[in-house]
Amino acid sequence: MNMNKSRYGALKRLRCTVVMVCLVLLTPATLKAKTLNKRDGVNYFGIQKETYYNLDMSRIYERADKEVGPHHTHWTRIDGCKMFGPFIICAANWQEHPYGSIVESSLGTCIVLDTGAFAEENPKQIDIAVNW
């Protein structure tokens, strides 16, 4: 009987260890990852390279209002991200992420409304619109 209790205790401890290891390994990178910031200038979110840009967005907003819909407000989040409704505006390679598609980033959920020269060299890169 003591042998069974001993085995049961060992199995219980092993199961707890396995569960903890799985939780650590399966924790999303977003909980541990750094976010894009002005000081570093570049961040890697998984295999996706992130950079930032600060340009006049009037033409971007104008096109988005026509193609995505005028129901989204244009605003700047407290951390400086330029927004289109609930989404951060980003530029990306349109073959990888078509215009209007949704992309996750270290700063939150983005909408692809722009592209740039970087997109040919690095199709996995996104450029996030900010006011820094």
C-alpha positions in Angstrom: 0.0 0.0 0.0 2.8 2.4 0.9 4.5 1.6 -2.5 1.3 2.6 -4.4 1.1 5.9 -2.4 4.7 6.6 -3.2 4.2 5.9 -6.9 1.1 8.0 -6.9 2.9 10.9 -5.3 5.8 10.6 -7.7 3.4 10.5 -10.7 1.5 13.5 -9.3 4.8 15.5 -9.0 5.9 14.5 -12.5 2.5 15.5 -13.9 2.8 18.9 -12.2 6.3 19.4 -13.6 5.2 18.4 -17.1 2.3 20.9 -16.9 4.6 23.7 -15.7 7.1 23.0 -18.5 4.3 23.0 -21.1 2.9 26.3 -19.7 6.4 27.9 -20.0 7.0 26.6 -23.5 3.5 27.4 -24.8 3.4 31.0 -23.3 2.9 33.4 -26.2 5.9 35.3 -27.2 3.9 38.5 -26.7 4.0 38.1 -23.0 7.8 37.9 -22.9 8.7 39.9 -26.0 9.9 43.5 -26.1 7.8 46.0 -28.0 8.9 48.3 -30.7 10.2 51.6 -29.3 11.9 54.8 -30.5 15.3 54.1 -28.7 15.8 50.6 -30.3 14.2 51.5 -33.6 13.8 47.8 -34.6 12.0 44.9 -32.9 11.5 41.3 -33.8 8.1 39.9 -33.2 8.6 36.2 -33.9 10.1 36.1 -37.4 8.5 39.5 -38.3 10.9 42.5 -38.3 9.2 45.7 -37.0 10.4 49.3 -37.7 8.6 52.6 -37.4 7.9 55.7 -39.4 6.4 59.1 -38.8 5.0 60.8 -41.9 1.9 62.8 -42.8 -1.0 60.3 -42.9 -3.5 62.5 -44.8 -3.2 60.5 -48.1 -3.3 57.2 -46.2 -6.4 58.2 -44.3 -8.1 59.5 -47.5 -7.5 56.2 -49.4 -8.5 54.1 -46.4 -11.8 56.1 -46.0 -12.6 55.2 -49.6 -11.4 51.6 -49.7 -11.9 50.3 -46.2 -14.7 52.7 -45.1 -15.2 56.1 -43.6 -16.7 54.7 -40.4 -13.2 54.5 -38.7 -11.9 57.5 -36.8 -8.3 58.7 -37.2 -6.5 59.2 -34.0 -3.2 58.8 -32.2 -3.0 56.5 -29.2 -1.3 57.6 -26.0 1.9 55.7 -26.8 2.1 57.5 -30.2 0.7 54.8 -32.5 -1.3 56.3 -35.4 -4.7 54.6 -35.5 -7.5 53.9 -38.0 -10.4 53.0 -35.8 -9.2 50.3 -33.4 -6.2 49.3 -35.5 -2.6 50.6 -35.6 -1.6 51.7 -39.1 1.3 49.8 -40.6 3.1 49.5 -44.0 3.9 46.0 -45.3 4.7 44.0 -48.4 1.3 43.8 -50.1 2.0 40.3 -51.5 2.7 39.0 -48.0 0.0 41.2 -46.3 -2.6 42.6 -48.8 -4.0 46.1 -48.4 -6.5 46.2 -45.6 -5.3 43.0 -44.0 -4.9 42.6 -40.2 -1.4 41.9 -38.8 -0.4 41.3 -35.2 2.6 43.3 -33.9 4.4 43.8 -30.6 2.3 47.0 -30.1 -1.1 45.4 -30.9 -3.3 44.7 -33.9 -2.4 46.5 -37.1 -4.2 47.2 -40.4 -2.0 47.3 -43.5 -2.8 50.7 -45.2 0.7 51.5 -46.7 3.8 50.0 -48.2 7.3 51.1 -48.7 10.7 50.4 -50.4 11.7 48.1 -47.5 8.9 45.6 -48.5 10.9 44.3 -51.5 14.0 43.6 -49.5 12.2 42.1 -46.5 8.7 40.9 -47.1 8.2 39.8 -43.5 8.9 43.3 -42.2 6.2 45.8 -41.1 6.7 49.5 -40.6 4.4 50.9 -37.9 3.1 54.5 -38.1 3.8 56.5 -35.0 4.3 60.1 -34.0 7.8 59.8 -32.5 
